[in-house]
Amino acid sequence: MTDRQLIADVKAGNHKPVYLLTGEENYYIDVVSDFFENEVIDEAMRDFDLSVVYGRDVDMATVINDAKRYPMMSPLHLVLVKEAQDIDTRQWELLATYLDHPSEKGVIVFCYRHKKLDKRTAVYKAIDKTGCIYETPKVWDNQVPAWIKNEVMSKGFSINEKATYLIAESVGNDLGKIANELKKLYPLLPEGGTIDETLVEQQIGISKDYNIFELQKAIGRRDPVMCNRIVNHFAANPKKNPIQMMLPVLYGYFLKIMFYHQLENKSDAAKVLGVAPTFVKDYATAAANYPLGKLATCIGYLYDADLRSKGVRNSGNVTDGELMKELIFKVIH
């Protein structure tokens, strides 16, 4: 079941007595919990028929008692438990007992983050039998461009390849941040319009010429002139281009080049690397310029730069911009 299917099912009136939202991708937990909080109970009735509590501040007995309350004017009484993983593990068995005869007018939604409820327990089995367990799917780095395209399409728009990868490489794999950046663009588009790199540059502040995506391409070509231009731009705008965001992206880039090296069938490169076919030639160029031994050395440079950016082996006189310049010099030479 996807988040959209779950939401559509609830909108159709097919609610369960309990929902367990769990998994590695917080974005989807937020989407579903925001739907329950903002759309299931009429705004005028939320003071009466919606209880929002936090796991660290509540016990399971209180949650269950809230769920048993008869709604005032709404079709149900909703209890939304945020950070539910903070409820004492020993108290969860109370929920298993409650689910033997749950309230027909009560719905409990647990937002259970960062870890999973043990599937072997009676309470997990009870939720699975009587309620709904929505385990959010993990979106890996190589799946982010496709996720961006699907997200934009779901809003009735489209996005071109360069804008897609510009956002993916610059924002990273935090789906919440990506979705928030995309929200800035939708009101500026005509019906069915297309997001391009110019709009991304103007509204999100990612330069289409001086960004981590273009830096990767320049590194792949071992182009010192273009590398220096981009890194100088980063150094002049440190708040917009923090080294802590750049290093993980470059690490992922070098890993992809390693993967390309080891592909027996290069025709599979686009799928394995999670890039558009038009960008495979850039990885082929980079692989030709960086043998595996050099790539391993480059990853070592990244590790050293990361430590120094955090104050290890750094007297404090070296700025992040200078660290980035030194790093790129070592990488391309």
C-alpha positions as CSV (number, residue, x, y, z in Angstrom):
1,M,0.0,0.0,0.0
2,T,1.3,3.5,-0.9
3,D,0.6,6.7,1.0
4,R,-1.8,7.8,-1.7
5,Q,-3.7,4.5,-1.5
6,L,-4.0,4.7,2.3
7,I,-5.2,8.3,2.1
8,A,-7.8,7.4,-0.6
9,D,-9.0,4.5,1.5
10,V,-9.6,6.7,4.5
11,K,-11.3,9.4,2.4
12,A,-13.7,6.7,1.1
13,G,-14.7,6.1,4.7
14,N,-12.8,2.8,5.2
15,H,-11.0,3.7,8.4
16,K,-9.2,1.2,10.7
17,P,-9.2,1.5,14.5
18,V,-5.4,1.9,14.5
19,Y,-2.7,2.9,12.1
20,L,1.0,2.2,12.6
21,L,3.1,4.5,10.4
22,T,6.7,3.3,10.5
23,G,9.8,2.8,8.4
24,E,13.0,4.6,7.3
25,E,11.5,7.4,5.2
26,N,10.1,10.1,7.5
27,Y,8.7,12.1,4.6
28,Y,5.9,9.6,4.0
29,I,5.1,9.4,7.7
30,D,4.7,13.2,7.6
31,V,2.5,13.1,4.5
32,V,0.1,10.6,6.0
33,S,0.1,12.0,9.6
34,D,-0.5,15.6,8.1
35,F,-3.5,14.2,6.2
36,F,-5.0,12.7,9.4
37,E,-4.3,15.9,11.4
38,N,-5.6,18.4,8.8
39,E,-8.3,16.6,6.8
40,V,-10.0,13.8,8.6
41,I,-11.7,15.9,11.3
42,D,-13.5,19.1,10.3
43,E,-11.6,22.2,11.5
44,A,-14.5,23.4,13.6
45,M,-14.5,20.1,15.5
46,R,-10.8,19.5,16.1
47,D,-10.9,20.9,19.6
48,F,-13.4,18.2,20.5
49,D,-12.6,15.2,18.3
50,L,-8.9,15.4,17.7
51,S,-6.2,14.6,20.3
52,V,-2.6,15.2,19.3
53,V,-0.1,13.8,21.8
54,Y,3.6,13.0,21.9
55,G,5.0,9.6,23.0
56,R,7.4,11.1,25.6
57,D,4.5,12.9,27.3
58,V,1.8,10.2,27.3
59,D,1.2,6.6,28.3
60,M,-0.6,3.9,26.3
61,A,-3.5,3.8,28.8
62,T,-4.2,7.5,28.1
63,V,-4.0,6.9,24.4
64,I,-6.5,4.1,24.6
65,N,-8.9,6.0,26.8
66,D,-8.8,9.0,24.4
67,A,-9.7,6.6,21.5
68,K,-12.7,5.3,23.5
69,R,-14.2,8.8,23.8
70,Y,-17.4,9.2,21.8
71,P,-17.0,11.9,19.1
72,M,-19.0,15.1,19.6
73,M,-20.1,16.0,16.0
74,S,-17.6,14.1,13.9
75,P,-17.9,10.6,12.5
76,L,-15.0,9.5,14.7
77,H,-12.6,10.6,17.4
78,L,-9.0,10.7,16.2
79,V,-5.9,10.3,18.4
80,L,-2.6,11.2,16.7
81,V,0.4,10.0,18.6
82,K,3.6,11.7,17.3
83,E,7.0,10.2,18.2
84,A,5.2,7.0,19.3
85,Q,8.5,5.2,19.6
86,D,9.1,7.1,22.9
87,I,6.2,5.2,24.6
88,D,7.6,2.7,27.0
89,T,7.9,-0.7,25.2
90,R,6.2,-2.5,28.1
91,Q,3.0,-0.5,27.7
92,W,2.4,-1.6,24.1
93,E,0.8,-4.9,25.2
94,L,-2.2,-2.8,26.5
95,L,-2.9,-1.9,22.9
96,A,-3.1,-5.6,21.9
97,T,-5.8,-6.1,24.5
98,Y,-7.7,-3.0,23.4
99,L,-7.7,-4.3,19.8
100,D,-9.6,-7.4,20.8
101,H,-12.7,-5.0,21.0
102,P,-11.7,-1.6,19.7
103,S,-14.0,1.4,19.6
104,E,-16.0,1.7,16.4
105,K,-15.7,5.5,16.6
106,G,-12.1,5.8,17.6
107,V,-9.0,5.9,15.4
108,I,-5.4,5.9,16.7
109,V,-2.5,6.9,14.5
110,F,1.0,6.1,15.7
111,C,3.9,7.9,14.1
112,Y,6.7,5.4,14.9
113,R,10.1,6.8,13.7
114,H,13.7,5.8,13.4
115,K,13.1,2.2,14.6
116,K,10.6,-0.6,14.1
117,L,8.1,-2.3,16.4
118,D,9.1,-5.9,16.9
119,K,7.1,-8.1,14.5
120,R,7.2,-11.0,16.8
121,T,5.2,-9.3,19.5
122,A,1.5,-9.8,20.2
123,V,0.8,-6.1,19.7
124,Y,2.4,-6.0,16.2
125,K,0.3,-9.0,15.2
126,A,-2.8,-7.4,16.6
127,I,-2.3,-4.2,14.6
128,D,-1.6,-6.2,11.5
129,K,-4.8,-8.2,11.9
130,T,-7.2,-5.4,13.1
131,G,-5.6,-2.2,11.9
132,C,-3.2,-1.0,9.2
133,I,0.6,-1.1,9.2
134,Y,2.1,1.3,6.7
135,E,5.9,0.8,6.4
136,T,7.3,3.7,4.5
137,P,9.7,2.7,1.6
138,K,13.3,3.9,1.7
139,V,14.2,6.0,-1.3
140,W,17.9,5.5,-2.1
141,D,20.1,8.2,-3.7
142,N,19.8,6.7,-7.2
143,Q,16.0,6.7,-6.9
144,V,15.7,10.4,-6.1
145,P,15.6,11.7,-9.7
146,A,12.7,9.4,-10.5
147,W,11.0,10.4,-7.2
148,I,11.3,14.0,-8.2
149,K,9.7,13.4,-11.6
150,N,6.9,11.4,-10.1
151,E,6.2,14.0,-7.4
152,V,6.1,16.8,-10.0
153,M,3.8,14.7,-12.2
154,S,1.4,14.1,-9.3
155,K,0.9,17.8,-9.1
156,G,0.0,18.1,-12.8
157,F,3.4,19.5,-14.0
158,S,6.6,18.1,-15.6
159,I,10.3,18.7,-15.1
160,N,13.2,18.4,-17.5
161,E,16.2,16.2,-17.0
162,K,18.7,18.9,-16.1
163,A,16.4,20.5,-13.5
164,T,15.7,17.1,-12.0
165,Y,19.4,16.3,-11.5
166,L,20.2,19.8,-10.5
167,I,17.8,19.5,-7.6
168,A,18.7,15.9,-6.7
169,E,22.4,16.6,-6.6
170,S,22.1,20.0,-4.8
171,V,19.4,19.2,-2.2
172,G,20.3,15.6,-1.5
173,N,18.0,12.7,-0.6
174,D,15.9,14.5,2.0
175,L,12.5,14.1,0.4
176,G,10.9,16.7,2.8
177,K,13.4,19.3,1.7
178,I,12.9,18.5,-2.0
179,A,9.2,18.6,-1.7
180,N,9.4,22.0,0.0
181,E,11.6,23.4,-2.7
182,L,9.3,22.1,-5.4
183,K,6.3,23.8,-3.7
184,K,8.0,27.2,-4.4
185,L,7.9,26.4,-8.1
186,Y,4.3,25.2,-8.7
187,P,2.5,28.6,-8.3
188,L,4.8,30.1,-10.9
189,L,3.9,27.5,-13.6
190,P,1.1,27.6,-16.1
191,E,-1.3,24.7,-16.1
192,G,0.7,21.6,-17.2
193,G,3.9,23.7,-17.3
194,T,7.5,22.4,-17.1
195,I,10.1,23.1,-14.5
196,D,13.5,23.9,-16.1
197,E,16.9,24.7,-14.8
198,T,16.4,28.5,-15.2
199,L,13.4,28.4,-12.9
200,V,15.3,26.3,-10.4
201,E,18.2,28.8,-10.4
202,Q,15.9,31.8,-10.0
203,Q,13.6,30.4,-7.3
204,I,15.6,27.8,-5.3
205,G,18.9,29.7,-5.6
206,I,20.8,26.9,-7.2
207,S,23.0,28.3,-10.0
208,K,22.7,26.4,-13.2
209,D,26.4,27.1,-14.0
210,Y,28.0,27.0,-10.5
211,N,26.5,24.1,-8.6
212,I,27.6,20.7,-7.2
213,F,26.2,19.0,-10.3
214,E,28.4,21.1,-12.7
215,L,31.4,20.6,-10.3
216,Q,31.0,16.9,-10.6
217,K,31.1,17.1,-14.4
218,A,34.2,19.3,-14.3
219,I,35.9,16.9,-11.8
220,G,35.0,14.0,-14.2
221,R,36.7,15.8,-17.1
222,R,39.6,16.9,-14.8
223,D,39.0,20.4,-16.0
224,P,40.9,22.7,-13.6
225,V,39.7,26.0,-15.0
226,M,36.0,25.1,-14.6
227,C,36.6,23.4,-11.2
228,N,38.3,26.6,-9.9
229,R,35.5,28.9,-11.1
230,I,32.9,26.8,-9.4
231,V,34.9,26.3,-6.1
232,N,35.7,30.1,-6.0
233,H,31.9,30.7,-6.4
234,F,31.2,28.3,-3.5
235,A,33.9,30.0,-1.3
236,A,32.4,33.4,-2.0
237,N,28.9,32.2,-1.0
238,P,29.6,29.8,1.9
239,K,26.1,30.0,3.4
240,K,24.5,28.9,0.1
241,N,27.1,26.2,-0.5
242,P,28.2,24.7,2.9
243,I,30.9,22.2,2.6
244,Q,28.9,19.8,4.8
245,M,26.4,19.5,2.0
246,M,29.0,19.2,-0.7
247,L,31.1,16.3,0.7
248,P,28.3,13.7,0.9
249,V,27.3,14.5,-2.7
250,L,30.9,14.1,-3.9
251,Y,31.2,10.9,-2.0
252,G,28.2,9.5,-3.8
253,Y,29.6,10.7,-7.1
254,F,32.9,8.8,-6.6
255,L,31.0,5.7,-5.6
256,K,29.0,5.8,-8.8
257,I,32.2,6.0,-10.9
258,M,33.4,3.0,-9.0
259,F,30.2,1.2,-9.8
260,Y,30.6,2.1,-13.5
261,H,34.1,0.7,-13.5
262,Q,32.8,-2.7,-12.2
263,L,29.8,-3.0,-14.5
264,E,30.2,-5.9,-16.9
265,N,27.5,-4.7,-19.1
266,K,27.8,-0.9,-19.5
267,S,24.4,-0.7,-21.1
268,D,23.0,-1.2,-17.6
269,A,24.7,1.9,-16.3
270,A,21.8,4.3,-16.3
271,K,19.6,1.9,-14.3
272,V,22.4,0.9,-11.8
273,L,23.6,4.5,-11.3
274,G,20.1,5.9,-11.2
275,V,20.8,8.6,-13.8
276,A,19.3,9.5,-17.1
277,P,20.8,7.7,-20.1
278,T,22.1,11.1,-21.4
279,F,24.3,11.4,-18.4
280,V,26.0,8.0,-18.7
281,K,28.7,9.5,-21.0
282,D,29.8,11.8,-18.2
283,Y,30.4,8.8,-16.0
284,A,32.2,7.0,-18.8
285,T,34.5,10.0,-19.2
286,A,35.1,10.2,-15.4
287,A,35.9,6.4,-15.2
288,A,38.5,6.9,-18.0
289,N,40.1,9.7,-16.0
290,Y,39.9,8.1,-12.6
291,P,41.1,4.5,-12.1
292,L,39.8,2.6,-9.1
293,G,43.0,3.4,-7.1
294,K,42.7,7.1,-7.7
295,L,39.0,7.0,-6.7
296,A,39.9,5.3,-3.4
297,T,42.4,8.1,-2.8
298,C,39.8,10.7,-3.6
299,I,37.5,9.2,-1.0
300,G,40.3,9.5,1.5
301,Y,40.6,13.2,0.6
302,L,36.9,13.6,1.3
303,Y,37.2,11.9,4.7
304,D,40.1,14.2,5.6
305,A,38.2,17.3,4.5
306,D,35.2,16.3,6.5
307,L,37.2,15.9,9.7
308,R,39.0,19.2,9.2
309,S,35.7,21.0,8.5
310,K,34.6,19.7,12.0
311,G,37.7,21.1,13.7
312,V,39.9,17.9,13.7
313,R,43.5,18.7,12.6
314,N,42.4,22.2,11.9
315,S,43.7,25.2,13.8
316,G,40.6,27.2,13.0
317,N,42.4,29.5,10.6
318,V,41.4,27.4,7.5
319,T,38.0,28.3,6.1
320,D,35.6,25.9,4.5
321,G,36.1,27.6,1.2
322,E,39.9,27.0,1.5
323,L,39.3,23.4,2.5
324,M,37.1,22.9,-0.6
325,K,39.7,24.5,-2.9
326,E,42.5,22.3,-1.5
327,L,40.2,19.2,-1.8
328,I,39.4,19.8,-5.5
329,F,43.1,20.5,-6.3
330,K,44.1,17.2,-4.8
331,V,41.2,15.3,-6.6
332,I,41.9,16.5,-10.1
333,H,45.7,16.4,-9.9
